[in-house]
Amino acid sequence: MHKYRTHTCSEITKKNSGATVKLSGWIHRKRDHGNLLFFDLRDHFGLTQCVIENSNNFFKIVEKIKPESVVCVVGQVVNRSTDTVNKDLFTGEVEVKVSSLETLSESKDLPMPVFGEQDYPEETRLKYRFLDLRREEMHENIILRSKIISFIRKKMTDNGFLEFQTPILTASSPEGARDFLVPSRVHPGKFYALPQAPQQFKQMVMISGFDKYFQIAPCFRDEDGRADRSPGEHYQLDMEMAFVEQEDVFKIVEPVFFELFTEFGKDKKVSKTPFKRITYKDSMLKYGTDKPDLRNPIEIFDVTEVIKRDDVKLDIFKKLIEKGGIVRAISAPNTSSKPRSFFDGYNNWAKEEGAKGLGYIILEKNNGKLIGKGPIGKFFSEKAIGELAKICKLKDKDAVFFSSDKIKEAERISGIVRQKLGKELNLVDSKKFEFCWITDYPMYQYDEKEKKIDFSHNPFSMPQTDIKNFDKANPLSILAYQYDLVCNGCEISSGAIRNHLPDLMYKVFSKVGYSKEEVNSKFEGMIKALSYGAPPHGGMAPGIDRIVMLLAGKENIREITLFPMNQNAQDLLMGAPSTPNETQLKELNIKVVEKKK
């Protein structure tokens, strides 16, 4: 007989009745019935109920042993009585009558229980993550993660992609977040950077003559944590292809995601391919965001021209328009019966979110014609209401909210109002995965804080303006072959067709203030590689963590990550970041300067 087990804790059924078995695992929970003591034995695979009689020499040991201690038991498989069968458990028709027991490892008193799915403070869960991961739900989340990655690997290989590994210690790159820097002992005063993404390396893989590359790549960004983003590291499906256009990338990726979400989506309906294409401009207009949740049918409309009409007397909106503002309307279907408090509540909430307020109109039919009710309804003529209803696709008993401000703020507010309405009116279908592509991103944006032009996305993307006309073009009007894959309001991936022309690369960077010399210095390897014959190429990098989070039905990325940091970028289990000793600092030629209070 094997030293530890003949079976796992999920294998034993009626067919094993009468057999002597050996099982090893953790004591999940105990139930003392006086003359009998029951305990559930748990391993990675499942649970088996064990029973020990008080006449057994090991009875007192089991009585005293603490939950989560590891034991090895030998016993006979017996059938449970009909009234004690556990139909929710694969092994629920049998139990093991223990004849001998060996304690392999004793547990201390638990800081948090493993049995049950009670909520415990995140600090405790992360500090004792090894216990947290024993809980059934967490255990299943991590297993799901492994299965998803295996599925992706197979699909990529089946599509002709080769898996390579790119360097972890590299040079700093302008990916949009702060780098994690690693001091060099051999080169005092110089630092490596941990890659925010393998961007330059994967492009050089294409330049090196390979056709399709992928890796499950660790990425490191020194940025603040939030529910859908780790503060330190994350994993992405990094991929790149040679001699492709944007649609070629889409055609490769779409079947992979359709099959992935069909396989692990728990019978949820998945968008059929091809996925919907939406330009960035249209997405910001219709949904107020570049990561729209298409399960929500509510749309946003620009009604600036309606407000400008002579038969609309909304002076406060008209003054905002004169100052360069716009007016966006968010439909609220079938809400006319809602109390005044519903509409006023939205107005107050919007103010808390930074808006100047939300006007609203309730539409009702009167003698066959739509009229506007509510505080500002009286400022609209019948014809203006008709025009508003036509533009916003409004009908009897609908309402409409208005957001008026400068374009960025009006988009932001209308987007979060749409999102809130969709949830509160139960319009979001939770049994669907709705995918879409957001395309045609602006190459540049104006940084209000820094008062300068900056990249809006990936600086290595191919602009949609040829090199001859690039200098003449207004930077803020230049679009790029950049795209995002979005599912249920979550950005899963960014990607782009890359700029493979060094002369155009210089021009692209010059718009944000980089000289040719600075580009050569900062991106020496990339520029050098592009100068020796680079194929047109493109790709993307879906986030593994967000994919798993969606498929697991979780809203917090720490629920699907083995050993995550907390939101303060601390590893509570291992005690990182930690203070280096003086010897380490001396070797690295580093002196720590205490921050002034």
PANULUM-624851 format. One line per 2 residues: number of its first residue (from 0); for each residue x, y, z of C-alpha. Coordinates in steps of 0.02 Angstrom, whole numbers, padded with zeros to 5 digits. Layout:
<marlos>
NUM> X,Y,Z ~ ...
</marlos>
This chain:
<marlos>
0> 00000,00000,00000 ~ 00060,00176,-00043
2> 00136,00274,00101 ~ 00004,00411,00095
4> -00145,00362,-00011 ~ -00228,00233,-00121
6> -00363,00355,-00175 ~ -00396,00541,-00175
8> -00537,00614,-00070 ~ -00648,00632,-00223
10> -00637,00455,-00291 ~ -00726,00340,-00169
12> -00901,00282,-00215 ~ -01015,00134,-00186
14> -00908,00028,-00303 ~ -00771,00037,-00170
16> -00888,-00025,-00033 ~ -00801,-00152,00079
18> -00627,-00107,00018 ~ -00487,-00048,00132
20> -00420,00122,00076 ~ -00289,00246,00131
22> -00324,00433,00117 ~ -00222,00588,00160
24> -00279,00766,00177 ~ -00335,00907,00289
26> -00467,00891,00424 ~ -00600,01004,00352
28> -00725,00998,00494 ~ -00773,00884,00639
30> -00940,00832,00715 ~ -00936,00745,00884
32> -01088,00633,00919 ~ -01020,00563,01082
34> -00992,00381,01037 ~ -00952,00426,00856
36> -00845,00562,00784 ~ -00866,00616,00604
38> -00741,00720,00508 ~ -00728,00775,00327
40> -00558,00741,00251 ~ -00511,00862,00112
42> -00376,00862,-00022 ~ -00354,00955,-00185
44> -00484,00845,-00269 ~ -00630,00843,-00148
46> -00703,00780,00017 ~ -00732,00611,00097
48> -00826,00587,00261 ~ -00734,00481,00389
50> -00805,00407,00548 ~ -00714,00343,00702
52> -00791,00250,00850 ~ -00752,00296,01031
54> -00683,00121,01058 ~ -00546,00159,00932
56> -00375,00200,01004 ~ -00365,00353,00890
58> -00531,00427,00947 ~ -00455,00543,01079
60> -00320,00601,00956 ~ -00453,00653,00830
62> -00556,00732,00969 ~ -00412,00848,01012
64> -00338,00879,00840 ~ -00373,01051,00767
66> -00455,01086,00599 ~ -00333,01099,00452
68> -00213,00975,00528 ~ -00150,00849,00399
70> -00184,00666,00433 ~ -00170,00498,00346
72> -00310,00374,00380 ~ -00336,00191,00341
74> -00510,00118,00345 ~ -00650,00021,00265
76> -00771,00100,00141 ~ -00951,00077,00202
78> -01116,00135,00129 ~ -01208,00274,00217
80> -01387,00247,00274 ~ -01516,00318,00154
82> -01561,00463,00269 ~ -01377,00518,00286
84> -01330,00520,00101 ~ -01258,00688,00046
86> -01321,00713,-00132 ~ -01214,00869,-00155
88> -01053,00770,-00135 ~ -00982,00647,-00262
90> -00925,00536,-00118 ~ -01086,00570,-00023
92> -01154,00391,-00029 ~ -01009,00317,00069
94> -00895,00351,00215 ~ -00731,00279,00278
96> -00737,00186,00445 ~ -00565,00230,00514
98> -00458,00091,00585 ~ -00294,00188,00600
100> -00238,00367,00590 ~ -00071,00456,00578
102> -00049,00642,00608 ~ 00065,00708,00472
104> 00061,00891,00522 ~ -00033,00984,00659
106> -00114,01152,00633 ~ -00111,01297,00755
108> -00271,01392,00797 ~ -00335,01467,00635
110> -00336,01656,00608 ~ -00479,01625,00485
112> -00585,01470,00452 ~ -00567,01370,00293
114> -00736,01285,00310 ~ -00875,01393,00240
116> -00863,01548,00132 ~ -00875,01685,00263
118> -00811,01857,00220 ~ -00653,01903,00311
120> -00551,02064,00304 ~ -00441,02066,00150
122> -00289,02103,00257 ~ -00313,01939,00350
124> -00346,01842,00190 ~ -00188,01907,00106
126> -00079,01885,00260 ~ -00134,01703,00272
128> -00159,01675,00085 ~ -00110,01491,00098
130> -00264,01466,00207 ~ -00374,01576,00099
132> -00327,01471,-00053 ~ -00387,01314,00035
134> -00565,01382,00032 ~ -00668,01297,-00103
136> -00711,01453,-00202 ~ -00534,01522,-00204
138> -00464,01350,-00244 ~ -00582,01334,-00393
140> -00537,01509,-00454 ~ -00353,01464,-00463
142> -00390,01298,-00549 ~ -00496,01393,-00675
144> -00350,01511,-00707 ~ -00236,01365,-00745
146> -00362,01286,-00864 ~ -00389,01451,-00956
148> -00202,01477,-00983 ~ -00183,01297,-01045
150> -00330,01323,-01165 ~ -00254,01485,-01232
152> -00083,01405,-01256 ~ -00159,01265,-01359
154> -00262,01382,-01466 ~ -00113,01494,-01502
156> -00005,01345,-01548 ~ -00143,01275,-01659
158> -00146,01443,-01750 ~ 00038,01431,-01793
160> 00108,01541,-01654 ~ 00276,01502,-01574
162> 00300,01532,-01388 ~ 00456,01632,-01342
164> 00516,01714,-01182 ~ 00579,01893,-01185
166> 00696,01974,-01056 ~ 00638,02028,-00884
168> 00786,02144,-00850 ~ 00784,02276,-00984
170> 00784,02464,-01020 ~ 00652,02591,-00972
172> 00514,02621,-01102 ~ 00373,02749,-01113
174> 00224,02632,-01092 ~ 00120,02753,-00991
176> 00154,02695,-00813 ~ 00303,02711,-00695
178> 00440,02582,-00710 ~ 00504,02468,-00574
180> 00692,02498,-00573 ~ 00824,02370,-00526
182> 00997,02436,-00478 ~ 01148,02361,-00564
184> 01289,02303,-00451 ~ 01410,02283,-00597
186> 01370,02457,-00667 ~ 01357,02574,-00517
188> 01228,02711,-00533 ~ 01137,02624,-00676
190> 00972,02533,-00670 ~ 00876,02401,-00765
192> 00689,02417,-00785 ~ 00564,02277,-00766
194> 00459,02273,-00926 ~ 00290,02358,-00923
196> 00259,02248,-01074 ~ 00373,02155,-01198
198> 00327,02286,-01328 ~ 00495,02321,-01409
200> 00556,02141,-01395 ~ 00404,02067,-01479
202> 00422,02191,-01621 ~ 00604,02138,-01639
204> 00547,01957,-01645 ~ 00449,02004,-01802
206> 00599,02099,-01871 ~ 00704,01944,-01837
208> 00603,01849,-01967 ~ 00479,01751,-01860
210> 00298,01755,-01918 ~ 00189,01730,-01763
212> 00244,01747,-01581 ~ 00158,01733,-01413
214> 00198,01715,-01229 ~ 00106,01721,-01063
216> 00208,01871,-01010 ~ 00232,01947,-00837
218> 00219,02137,-00843 ~ 00272,02258,-00707
220> 00199,02431,-00679 ~ 00223,02542,-00530
222> 00044,02606,-00526 ~ -00097,02618,-00400
224> -00204,02466,-00372 ~ -00391,02454,-00403
226> -00519,02315,-00415 ~ -00474,02265,-00594
228> -00288,02306,-00588 ~ -00144,02241,-00485
230> -00028,02376,-00415 ~ 00131,02282,-00457
232> 00123,02146,-00586 ~ 00002,02061,-00703
234> 00006,01932,-00841 ~ -00046,01955,-01021
236> -00060,01852,-01178 ~ 00071,01945,-01278
238> 00059,01911,-01465 ~ 00126,01982,-01628
240> 00109,01940,-01813 ~ 00205,01989,-01969
242> 00130,02052,-02132 ~ -00042,02088,-02060
244> -00170,02226,-02063 ~ -00292,02267,-01924
246> -00428,02150,-01987 ~ -00304,02006,-01998
248> -00271,02023,-01811 ~ -00457,02026,-01775
250> -00490,01870,-01878 ~ -00358,01772,-01782
252> -00410,01833,-01609 ~ -00600,01823,-01621
254> -00618,01633,-01636 ~ -00497,01609,-01491
256> -00601,01719,-01376 ~ -00767,01651,-01438
258> -00710,01473,-01402 ~ -00627,01520,-01237
260> -00780,01607,-01167 ~ -00896,01472,-01234
262> -00790,01338,-01149 ~ -00776,01423,-00979
264> -00924,01543,-00980 ~ -01045,01433,-00882
266> -01177,01429,-01020 ~ -01178,01617,-01043
268> -01212,01677,-01219 ~ -01056,01741,-01310
270> -01053,01871,-01450 ~ -01047,01787,-01619
272> -00901,01826,-01732 ~ -00859,01946,-01808
274> -00866,02055,-01652 ~ -00942,02227,-01670
276> -00822,02366,-01726 ~ -00848,02538,-01648
278> -00738,02688,-01679 ~ -00668,02778,-01527
280> -00764,02935,-01577 ~ -00930,02842,-01590
282> -00899,02749,-01428 ~ -00868,02909,-01330
284> -01025,02985,-01406 ~ -01145,02838,-01388
286> -01081,02764,-01225 ~ -00974,02899,-01141
288> -00826,02781,-01128 ~ -00704,02683,-01236
290> -00747,02523,-01142 ~ -00935,02511,-01163
292> -01044,02377,-01087 ~ -01150,02329,-01237
294> -01266,02225,-01130 ~ -01341,02393,-01081
296> -01458,02452,-01221 ~ -01458,02635,-01166
298> -01375,02756,-01286 ~ -01312,02934,-01270
300> -01349,03068,-01400 ~ -01278,03238,-01439
302> -01420,03364,-01428 ~ -01318,03523,-01432
304> -01406,03582,-01590 ~ -01578,03551,-01514
306> -01534,03657,-01362 ~ -01474,03797,-01478
308> -01649,03810,-01556 ~ -01743,03973,-01530
310> -01892,03878,-01459 ~ -01786,03804,-01320
312> -01766,03928,-01176 ~ -01634,03840,-01071
314> -01518,03988,-01046 ~ -01401,03898,-00927
316> -01364,03766,-01060 ~ -01352,03895,-01199
318> -01220,03992,-01102 ~ -01117,03834,-01078
320> -01128,03801,-01266 ~ -01068,03978,-01302
322> -00915,03942,-01196 ~ -00873,03787,-01299
324> -00978,03661,-01204 ~ -01091,03525,-01272
326> -01252,03441,-01215 ~ -01272,03253,-01207
328> -01438,03165,-01180 ~ -01453,02996,-01093
330> -01615,02902,-01121 ~ -01702,02822,-00973
332> -01831,02703,-01048 ~ -02002,02680,-00967
334> -01966,02783,-00811 ~ -02111,02908,-00814
336> -02193,02817,-00667 ~ -02039,02839,-00558
338> -02061,02959,-00411 ~ -01984,03132,-00409
340> -01855,03065,-00285 ~ -01786,02948,-00420
342> -01743,03093,-00535 ~ -01685,03210,-00398
344> -01577,03068,-00331 ~ -01486,03057,-00497
346> -01459,03244,-00498 ~ -01384,03242,-00322
348> -01277,03090,-00362 ~ -01209,03172,-00520
350> -01158,03325,-00419 ~ -01063,03211,-00300
352> -00975,03138,-00453 ~ -00916,03311,-00506
354> -01055,03363,-00625 ~ -01141,03531,-00622
356> -01304,03435,-00612 ~ -01424,03335,-00720
358> -01576,03411,-00802 ~ -01714,03291,-00853
360> -01876,03283,-00950 ~ -02014,03153,-00937
362> -02105,03120,-01099 ~ -02291,03085,-01103
364> -02422,03083,-01239 ~ -02557,03215,-01236
366> -02688,03211,-01374 ~ -02574,03100,-01476
368> -02423,03215,-01460 ~ -02270,03201,-01348
370> -02251,03335,-01216 ~ -02110,03363,-01094
372> -02139,03362,-00906 ~ -02023,03394,-00761
374> -01928,03549,-00700 ~ -01857,03596,-00871
376> -01993,03523,-00983 ~ -02080,03692,-00993
378> -01927,03768,-01080 ~ -01952,03655,-01233
380> -02082,03690,-01367 ~ -02185,03548,-01437
382> -02079,03548,-01596 ~ -01918,03545,-01495
384> -01982,03397,-01394 ~ -02025,03309,-01558
386> -01849,03341,-01624 ~ -01773,03281,-01460
388> -01879,03122,-01463 ~ -01828,03088,-01644
390> -01641,03107,-01610 ~ -01643,03008,-01446
392> -01768,02875,-01505 ~ -01884,02920,-01360
394> -02063,02866,-01343 ~ -02209,02888,-01225
396> -02165,02859,-01040 ~ -01977,02876,-01070
398> -01869,03005,-00984 ~ -01707,03088,-01035
400> -01564,03159,-00931 ~ -01450,03298,-00991
402> -01264,03323,-00958 ~ -01191,03489,-01012
404> -01008,03535,-00997 ~ -00846,03536,-01095
406> -00835,03381,-01204 ~ -00724,03272,-01093
408> -00826,03304,-00937 ~ -00994,03288,-01026
410> -00936,03120,-01096 ~ -00879,03060,-00926
412> -01039,03107,-00835 ~ -01155,03041,-00970
414> -01057,02878,-00972 ~ -01074,02845,-00785
416> -01258,02898,-00789 ~ -01289,02772,-00928
418> -01199,02638,-00828 ~ -01297,02676,-00669
420> -01465,02680,-00760 ~ -01430,02514,-00845
422> -01398,02428,-00678 ~ -01538,02509,-00579
424> -01668,02480,-00715 ~ -01610,02298,-00732
426> -01571,02319,-00916 ~ -01401,02233,-00910
428> -01412,02050,-00959 ~ -01296,01958,-00839
430> -01305,01798,-00943 ~ -01207,01869,-01091
432> -01029,01908,-01141 ~ -01038,02052,-01263
434> -00875,02086,-01356 ~ -00830,02233,-01465
436> -00677,02314,-01543 ~ -00643,02498,-01513
438> -00544,02564,-01662 ~ -00468,02723,-01733
440> -00397,02795,-01574 ~ -00320,02969,-01582
442> -00131,02959,-01599 ~ -00111,03106,-01480
444> -00203,03196,-01342 ~ -00181,03362,-01255
446> -00118,03346,-01077 ~ -00210,03484,-00982
448> -00099,03464,-00830 ~ 00066,03473,-00923
450> -00002,03591,-01057 ~ 00071,03490,-01199
452> 00036,03360,-01333 ~ 00064,03180,-01278
454> 00030,03005,-01344 ~ -00145,02944,-01311
456> -00104,02760,-01329 ~ 00048,02661,-01387
458> 00187,02771,-01460 ~ 00245,02631,-01576
460> 00078,02623,-01668 ~ 00061,02660,-01852
462> -00026,02827,-01884 ~ -00166,02833,-02013
464> -00075,02975,-02101 ~ 00062,02939,-02226
466> 00236,03010,-02204 ~ 00212,03141,-02342
468> 00066,03225,-02254 ~ 00117,03194,-02075
470> 00205,03360,-02043 ~ 00056,03460,-02109
472> -00074,03371,-02004 ~ -00144,03439,-01841
474> -00078,03314,-01712 ~ -00247,03303,-01624
476> -00331,03254,-01788 ~ -00214,03108,-01825
478> -00289,02936,-01796 ~ -00190,02778,-01767
480> -00212,02595,-01808 ~ -00242,02563,-01624
482> -00380,02455,-01554 ~ -00448,02386,-01391
484> -00546,02226,-01362 ~ -00687,02257,-01237
486> -00805,02135,-01151 ~ -00949,02184,-01035
488> -00874,02354,-01001 ~ -00701,02285,-00963
490> -00550,02323,-01072 ~ -00473,02152,-01104
492> -00336,02204,-01223 ~ -00249,02345,-01313
494> -00163,02321,-01479 ~ -00104,02405,-01636
496> -00026,02391,-01806 ~ 00152,02447,-01774
498> 00254,02584,-01852 ~ 00391,02491,-01946
500> 00467,02644,-02034 ~ 00610,02733,-01940
502> 00587,02899,-02032 ~ 00403,02901,-01985
504> 00448,02852,-01806 ~ 00555,03009,-01790
506> 00410,03115,-01852 ~ 00287,03031,-01733
508> 00397,03067,-01582 ~ 00438,03243,-01639
510> 00255,03292,-01613 ~ 00276,03263,-01425
512> 00443,03353,-01416 ~ 00572,03215,-01445
514> 00722,03259,-01551 ~ 00798,03132,-01670
516> 00945,03114,-01552 ~ 00830,03080,-01404
518> 00736,02945,-01501 ~ 00902,02864,-01551
520> 00961,02868,-01371 ~ 00801,02807,-01288
522> 00753,02676,-01417 ~ 00923,02630,-01486
524> 00884,02446,-01508 ~ 00715,02475,-01590
526> 00775,02608,-01713 ~ 00926,02503,-01758
528> 00815,02352,-01792 ~ 00691,02450,-01897
530> 00834,02514,-02004 ~ 00879,02340,-02069
532> 00718,02291,-02154 ~ 00563,02277,-02045
534> 00403,02192,-02102 ~ 00233,02272,-02073
536> 00172,02193,-01912 ~ 00045,02207,-01774
538> -00029,02122,-01624 ~ -00107,02144,-01454
540> -00093,02089,-01273 ~ -00253,02027,-01186
542> -00243,02032,-00996 ~ -00247,01856,-00922
544> -00304,01919,-00752 ~ -00453,02013,-00822
546> -00504,01866,-00932 ~ -00504,01750,-00781
548> -00595,01881,-00677 ~ -00735,01892,-00805
550> -00751,01704,-00824 ~ -00749,01676,-00636
552> -00883,01809,-00614 ~ -00775,01912,-00497
554> -00756,02101,-00484 ~ -00591,02101,-00391
556> -00431,02042,-00473 ~ -00362,01979,-00307
558> -00496,01843,-00307 ~ -00414,01755,-00455
560> -00229,01784,-00416 ~ -00123,01663,-00315
562> -00023,01784,-00207 ~ -00076,01962,-00244
564> -00020,02124,-00165 ~ -00146,02232,-00076
566> -00201,02400,-00144 ~ -00052,02482,-00058
568> 00068,02375,-00160 ~ 00115,02269,-00009
570> 00140,02082,-00004 ~ 00071,02046,00170
572> 00119,01863,00164 ~ 00304,01884,00121
574> 00327,02057,00195 ~ 00373,02149,00035
576> 00432,02279,00003 ~ 00565,02260,00137
578> 00713,02362,00194 ~ 00882,02303,00125
580> 01028,02287,00243 ~ 01180,02400,00237
582> 01287,02269,00149 ~ 01162,02254,00007
584> 01151,02443,-00012 ~ 01340,02460,-00012
586> 01359,02327,-00148 ~ 01235,02423,-00255
588> 01311,02593,-00219 ~ 01144,02655,-00154
590> 01110,02769,-00009 ~ 00932,02780,00060
592> 00877,02957,00098 ~ 00738,02967,00227
594> 00584,03059,00167 ~ 00557,03224,00257
596> 00398,03228,00360
</marlos>
